[in-house]
Each structure stands twice: as C-alpha cells, then as structure tokens.
Amino acid sequence: MIRSEMKQKFFDALSALGKNTVTRTEVKKICSDIGLKGAQFFTKQDENRIGRGLYRVPGAVCNMQTNVIPMSATVEKSKDKIVNVTTDLDSTNLVPTAYRNYVPFGNFSDVLAIVESKRFFPVFISGHSGNGKTMSIEQACAKAKRKFVCVSMTPETDESDLLGNYVLIDGSMQWRDGPVTTAARQGAVLCIDEIDYGAQNLSSLQRVLEGKPFMLKKKGELVNPAEGFTVFATANTKGKGSEDGRYMFTNVLNEAFLERFRTTMEQEFPPLKTERKIIEKELVSVGKPDTEFAEKLVTWAEVIRKTFADGGCDEVISTRRLVHIVETYGIFNDKTKAIKLCLNRFDMDTQMSFFDLYTKIDAGVQNTANTVPVPPVETEEH
C-alpha cells in the first residue's frame, strides 16, 4: 500500500507543475522523480480522467481555461492542453431565412408567441409526417429574427452527439460543443426533430428541459443557458410508440421526460383553403401557375385523408407529397407522370387506387394503367 506521505508528495509535485492537465508521460516522470512505482490511485479515478492519456489536476478544474480556435485553423500539437473547437454553429448566422411560399396555419401563432417571448417554455409538437411541424418553428424564428438550431434524432444519437464530447485532432484533445449546448450558450431556439426516435438516449436532456444550468460531465463545466433559450420537440407520435406500425422505430418515451414539456400541441394538415394557397405558390415557383390543378390536388388529398381517418386506407397524401408532385411537374411538364412518380413510394395497390381516384377528380388525366393496347385489324385487299 502506498503511504499517505508518498501520495501527498505526488500531489505536491503535480501542483508544482502549475498546469490544469497532465499527460501520462508527466505522471510517470513525477513517479520516477519521487521514487514511486506508479500512481494508479490518481490515474484510475474517473473524475481525474479527461481523455486517453490525459488527466485533470485536482483543485485546478475551476481555473481551467479553454482557447477557442476555428475548425479549419492549424491546431498546435500539445498533449497537455485542451482547446475548444469552433464549429459552424458557432460561426454561422443561425437566424433562418424566411421561406416566401410559407403560409401560416395551425399552431403557428402560438409557436410565434413563444419564440417572441424569449422565455424558456419547452413544447412538444406531434402530428403526421409532412404536415409542417418543423417548418412552423423554423419560420416563426425567421419572422422573430431568432437563432434556430435543429438536430434530428436517430436510434444512434447519444449524449455526446447532443451535449458535446472530446475529440482528438492533430494529436491534441479538444472539446466540441453539441447542438444542445451551442443553442443554450447562444440563447437560441432548439428544435429536437423526431424526438421519439431516440428514446434510449434522452435522460441527459432532462435537466436541459428544466431550463436550469446543466453539467457537461466529461468536461466538468456547468452551462448556464443564455436568455432566450427554449426547446421545441417534434414527433409523429405522442411518445407512446406507433401501434399501427406506420412510424417504425419510434419509441415509448419516459413519462418523467414527457412531463418536463410545458404543453403538447397537435399539428393537423392545413385546412383546404390554406393548403390550396400553399400549392398555388409552389406552382408559381416552378413556373407552372395553375389554380385549377392546385384545387384538384388538394381535393384529392383531402378525400384520401378522410378515407384514412375512417379506416378505408393505410396511407395518406401529405402536404409535403403534394409539394413533391408540383416540383416533379415543374421538371417533366407532365401532370400524369408527376403524380405517378410521386406515388411510387406506396405499394402497387395503393398506387393504383390513389391514381384512379385522381382521374375521377381531374378528367384531363386519364388512367391508362390497365389499358391493354389493341393491335390494328388487318383488312383483306380486293
């Protein structure tokens, strides 16, 4: 057993270096100088370890200084210095650009009120895919001139991806803030998109969702969110999973986690009049202004959604799908082709039934899917 006086001698020599961090090489040299075989009592402690072969000097954590350098800059190689990596989130204008074709609807006015208040007020927004949940938050930030940070969850997203982590660059350990930490530091509006895809990795966000200072455990830093920081989460479910299998890999969210959101908003598809206005604007954008085509597309989508709600079909046509049809029409200048290409993501029966329904709404588009060409009849010459 190492005697207490030898341990004290080791820590005295460690402090005498005048550093916040030390390398494994420096630890070995101290041991050699004072006649100590090893310092496992120091190197094996998790609170002392920063990264591979790098250790924090006890008592120097609070005084630890970090230098911020651009990602593209040349990094000075050093094994006893931790620097902060500046990412695009730190150097880019985070205020989103207003989308000229955006038409507000649904919860937009409430989302805008929250964004403009600059108060911490986390909100959970659920609804079908393609109905404008994320865009409503982004465009509210554009209108209010607020910084906007959006991160999409996946089953592989972990605490390091969200809060930050140490990375090895050019032989030196550097800290890189994650999007959550960056948004908190800058007082930005954070959007966690598809939050129910990452249910196994969300406990690290519970403190964040309380609007209180949260700890970067690997760095030993307490982050105090700046004024204006708030969180929106979007999902296709309400955190209860997808029983009908439409949204595969969505998870059941912890009840304690969901309780931290102040309110939940349900986003529906836009009303018929609003959606028609959206599609009319998109048609103008692709150089194909056509109010009649917009009317028929929106009517078609509305019929399918009502059939879906009644259990008559398993798929819906989202607002995003209608926009895709318009964009495809703008390229090929063929309505039939545009609709068929954008229906190809569905199974064959659904494609045929949806297209057949459209031909009943728009007489100008003929359903030739099941038409068998008839060979010409040969006549006998006399």
C-alpha positions in Angstrom: 0.0 0.0 0.0 1.3 3.5 -0.9 1.8 5.5 2.2 -0.1 8.8 2.6 3.1 10.9 2.7 4.1 9.5 -0.7 0.7 10.3 -2.1 1.0 13.8 -0.7 4.4 14.1 -2.2 3.0 13.1 -5.6 0.2 15.7 -5.4 2.6 18.4 -4.3 4.8 17.6 -7.4 1.7 17.6 -9.6 0.6 21.0 -8.3 4.1 22.4 -8.7 3.8 21.9 -12.5 1.3 24.8 -12.5 -0.9 23.1 -15.0 -4.6 22.3 -15.2 -4.0 19.0 -17.0 -1.1 16.5 -17.2 -0.3 13.7 -19.6 0.6 10.1 -18.7 4.2 10.8 -19.5 4.3 13.6 -17.0 2.7 11.4 -14.4 5.4 8.8 -15.0 8.2 11.3 -14.7 6.8 12.6 -11.3 6.7 9.0 -10.1 10.3 8.4 -11.2 11.5 11.6 -9.5 9.9 10.9 -6.1 10.6 7.1 -6.2 7.1 6.0 -6.7 6.4 2.8 -8.7 3.0 4.0 -10.1 0.1 6.4 -9.4 -2.9 4.2 -10.1 -4.6 5.9 -7.1 -4.7 9.0 -9.3 -4.9 7.7 -12.9 -7.7 5.2 -12.2 -10.1 7.8 -10.7 -12.8 8.6 -13.3 -13.0 12.2 -12.1 -9.4 12.8 -13.0 -9.5 11.3 -16.5 -10.3 13.7 -19.4 -9.3 11.5 -22.3 -6.8 8.9 -23.4 -3.6 9.6 -21.5 -4.8 12.9 -20.2 -5.7 13.8 -16.6 -7.2 16.7 -14.7 -5.1 18.2 -11.9 -7.2 18.1 -8.7 -8.1 21.6 -7.5 -7.4 23.2 -10.9 -10.8 22.4 -12.5 -12.4 25.8 -11.7 -9.5 27.7 -13.1 -9.3 25.7 -16.3 -9.0 28.0 -19.4 -10.1 27.0 -22.9 -8.9 28.6 -26.1 -11.5 28.8 -29.0 -10.0 28.1 -32.4 -11.6 27.7 -35.8 -12.2 24.2 -37.0 -10.2 24.9 -40.2 -7.3 26.6 -38.4 -4.0 24.8 -37.8 -4.0 23.3 -34.3 -0.8 23.5 -32.3 0.1 20.0 -31.2 0.0 19.7 -27.5 -0.6 16.8 -25.1 -1.2 19.0 -22.0 -3.7 21.5 -23.3 -7.4 21.3 -24.1 -8.9 23.7 -26.6 -12.4 24.2 -27.8 -13.3 23.5 -31.4 -15.4 26.2 -33.1 -18.0 24.5 -35.3 -20.2 26.0 -38.0 -22.9 26.5 -35.3 -20.6 29.0 -33.6 -19.6 30.9 -36.7 -22.8 30.8 -38.9 -25.8 33.2 -38.7 -28.4 31.0 -37.1 -31.4 33.1 -37.9 -33.2 31.2 -40.6 -34.2 32.7 -43.9 -37.9 33.3 -44.4 -39.5 30.9 -47.0 -41.5 33.0 -49.4 -44.0 30.3 -50.0 -44.8 29.6 -46.4 -48.4 30.0 -45.4 -49.0 30.1 -41.6 -51.7 27.8 -40.2 -52.5 25.6 -37.2 -50.3 26.3 -34.1 -48.1 28.9 -35.9 -49.4 31.9 -34.0 -48.8 30.1 -30.6 -45.4 29.0 -31.6 -44.5 32.5 -32.7 -45.8 33.9 -29.4 -43.5 31.5 -27.5 -40.5 32.4 -29.7 -41.0 36.1 -29.4 -41.4 35.9 -25.7 -37.8 34.8 -25.3 -38.9 32.8 -22.2 -38.0 29.2 -21.6 -41.1 27.3 -22.5 -40.4 23.7 -23.9 -43.2 22.4 -26.2 -43.8 19.0 -27.7 -45.5 19.1 -31.2 -46.9 15.8 -32.6 -48.6 15.1 -35.9 -48.4 13.2 -39.2 -45.2 13.3 -41.3 -45.1 16.1 -43.8 -47.6 18.5 -42.2 -45.2 21.3 -41.4 -44.3 20.8 -37.7 -40.6 21.7 -38.0 -41.1 24.3 -40.7 -43.6 26.2 -38.4 -40.9 26.5 -35.7 -38.2 27.5 -38.3 -40.4 30.1 -39.9 -41.5 31.5 -36.5 -37.8 32.0 -35.8 -37.3 33.7 -39.2 -40.2 36.1 -38.5 -39.0 36.9 -35.0 -35.3 37.1 -36.1 -34.4 34.5 -33.5 -31.5 32.0 -33.7 -32.6 28.5 -34.6 -30.7 25.2 -34.1 -32.3 21.9 -35.3 -31.0 18.4 -34.6 -32.6 15.3 -35.9 -32.7 12.3 -33.6 -31.8 8.7 -34.6 -31.6 5.5 -32.6 -27.7 6.0 -32.6 -27.9 9.6 -31.3 -26.2 9.7 -27.8 -25.4 12.2 -25.1 -22.1 13.1 -26.8 -23.9 14.0 -30.0 -26.3 16.2 -28.2 -24.2 17.9 -25.5 -20.6 17.6 -26.8 -17.5 15.5 -26.5 -13.8 15.5 -26.5 -12.3 14.7 -29.9 -8.7 14.0 -30.9 -7.5 16.5 -33.6 -3.8 16.6 -34.7 -2.6 14.9 -31.6 -4.4 17.1 -29.1 -7.7 16.6 -27.2 -10.3 19.3 -28.0 -13.8 19.9 -26.7 -16.6 20.2 -29.3 -19.9 21.5 -28.1 -23.0 19.6 -29.3 -26.0 21.4 -30.8 -27.9 21.4 -27.5 -25.0 23.1 -25.7 -24.5 25.6 -28.5 -28.1 26.6 -28.6 -28.1 27.0 -24.8 -24.9 29.2 -24.9 -26.3 31.4 -27.7 -29.9 31.7 -26.3 -31.2 30.1 -29.4 -34.4 28.2 -30.1 -33.6 24.5 -30.2 -35.7 22.1 -32.2 -35.2 18.4 -31.5 -36.7 16.8 -34.6 -38.2 13.2 -34.5 -37.5 13.1 -30.8 -39.2 9.7 -30.4 -36.5 8.0 -32.5 -34.0 8.5 -29.7 -35.9 7.5 -26.5 -32.9 5.5 -25.2 -30.6 8.5 -25.0 -32.8 11.3 -23.7 -32.2 11.2 -19.9 -29.2 13.6 -20.4 -31.8 16.2 -21.6 -34.0 16.2 -18.5 -32.0 18.9 -16.8 -31.9 20.9 -20.1 -35.7 20.7 -20.3 -36.0 22.3 -16.8 -34.3 25.4 -18.1 -31.7 25.2 -15.4 -27.8 25.0 -15.6 -26.8 21.6 -16.8 -23.5 19.8 -16.4 -21.1 18.7 -19.1 -19.9 15.7 -17.2 -16.9 14.9 -19.3 -15.7 18.4 -19.1 -16.7 19.3 -15.6 -18.4 22.5 -16.8 -21.7 23.9 -15.7 -23.5 25.5 -18.6 -25.9 28.4 -17.8 -28.4 28.8 -20.7 -28.5 32.3 -22.1 -31.7 34.4 -22.1 -34.0 33.3 -24.9 -33.0 29.6 -24.9 -36.0 27.3 -25.3 -36.8 23.9 -26.7 -39.3 22.5 -29.2 -39.6 18.8 -29.9 -41.4 17.3 -32.9 -42.6 13.7 -33.3 -45.0 11.7 -35.3 -46.3 10.1 -32.1 -47.0 11.5 -28.6 -44.2 9.5 -27.1 -46.3 6.3 -26.8 -44.8 4.5 -29.8 -46.6 3.6 -33.1 -49.1 0.8 -32.6 -50.1 0.7 -36.3 -46.5 0.3 -37.5 -46.7 3.5 -39.7 -43.8 5.1 -37.9 -41.2 2.3 -37.4 -38.5 2.5 -34.7 -40.4 5.2 -32.8 -40.1 4.5 -29.1 -42.1 4.9 -25.9 -40.7 8.0 -24.1 -40.2 8.1 -20.4 -43.1 9.7 -18.6 -40.8 11.8 -16.4 -39.2 13.1 -19.6 -42.5 14.0 -21.2 -43.7 15.7 -18.0 -41.0 18.4 -18.5 -42.7 19.8 -21.5 -45.0 22.7 -20.6 -47.6 21.8 -23.2 -48.2 19.5 -26.2 -49.5 20.8 -29.5 -51.2 18.6 -32.1 -50.4 19.6 -35.7 -53.0 18.7 -38.2 -52.8 19.0 -42.0 -53.6 22.6 -43.2 -57.3 23.5 -44.0 -58.4 23.1 -47.6 -58.2 26.8 -48.4 -54.7 27.2 -46.8 -53.3 24.1 -48.5 -54.6 25.3 -51.8 -52.8 28.6 -51.3 -49.6 26.7 -50.5 -49.8 24.6 -53.6 -50.6 27.6 -55.8 -47.5 29.4 -54.5 -45.4 26.3 -55.2 -46.8 26.1 -58.8 -45.8 29.7 -59.4 -42.3 28.9 -58.0 -41.8 26.2 -60.6 -43.1 28.4 -63.4 -46.4 26.5 -63.7 -49.2 28.7 -62.3 -52.4 26.7 -62.4 -55.1 27.4 -59.8 -57.3 24.6 -61.2 -54.5 22.0 -60.8 -53.9 23.2 -57.2 -57.6 22.8 -56.4 -57.8 19.3 -57.8 -54.6 18.1 -56.0 -55.8 19.5 -52.7 -59.3 18.0 -53.1 -57.7 14.6 -54.0 -55.5 14.7 -50.9 -58.4 15.7 -48.6 -60.6 12.7 -49.8 -57.7 10.3 -49.2 -57.1 11.7 -45.6 -60.8 11.4 -44.8 -60.7 7.8 -46.1 -57.7 7.1 -44.0 -59.3 8.6 -40.9 -62.3 6.2 -41.5 -60.0 3.2 -41.8 -60.6 2.8 -45.5 -56.9 3.0 -46.5 -53.5 2.7 -44.8 -51.7 5.7 -46.4 -52.2 9.5 -46.7 -51.1 12.2 -49.1 -49.3 14.8 -47.0 -48.7 18.4 -47.9 -45.1 17.6 -48.5 -46.2 14.9 -51.0 -48.3 17.5 -52.9 -45.3 19.8 -53.0 -43.2 17.0 -54.4 -45.7 16.4 -57.1 -45.6 20.1 -58.0 -41.8 20.1 -58.1 -41.8 17.0 -60.3 -44.4 18.6 -62.6 -42.1 21.6 -62.9 -39.3 19.3 -64.2 -41.2 17.0 -66.6 -44.1 19.2 -67.5 -46.4 16.2 -67.3 -49.1 16.0 -64.6 -49.7 12.3 -65.1 -46.1 11.4 -64.9 -45.5 13.7 -61.9 -48.4 12.1 -59.9 -47.3 8.6 -60.8 -43.7 9.2 -59.9 -44.6 10.6 -56.5 -47.0 7.7 -55.8 -44.2 5.1 -56.4 -43.2 5.1 -52.8 -46.5 3.2 -52.0 -47.3 -0.4 -52.7 -48.8 -1.2 -56.1 -52.5 -1.5 -54.9 -52.2 1.9 -53.2 -50.6 3.5 -56.2 -53.4 2.3 -58.5 -56.3 3.2 -56.2 -54.9 6.7 -55.4 -54.2 7.4 -59.1 -57.6 6.1 -60.1 -59.2 8.4 -57.6 -57.3 11.3 -59.0 -58.6 10.6 -62.6 -62.1 10.8 -61.2 -61.4 14.3 -59.9 -59.4 15.5 -62.9 -60.9 14.4 -66.2 -57.8 15.8 -68.0 -55.7 12.9 -66.6 -56.5 9.5 -68.0 -56.0 6.3 -66.2 -54.1 4.1 -68.7 -52.5 1.8 -66.1 -54.7 -1.2 -67.0 -55.3 -0.4 -70.7 -54.1 -3.2 -73.0 -53.2 -1.9 -76.5 -55.3 -3.4 -79.2 -53.5 -4.5 -82.3 -54.7 -3.0 -85.6 -57.1 -5.1 -87.6 -55.7 -6.3 -90.9 -58.2 -6.0 -93.8 -58.1 -8.1 -96.9 -57.4 -6.2 -100.1 -59.7 -7.0 -103.1 
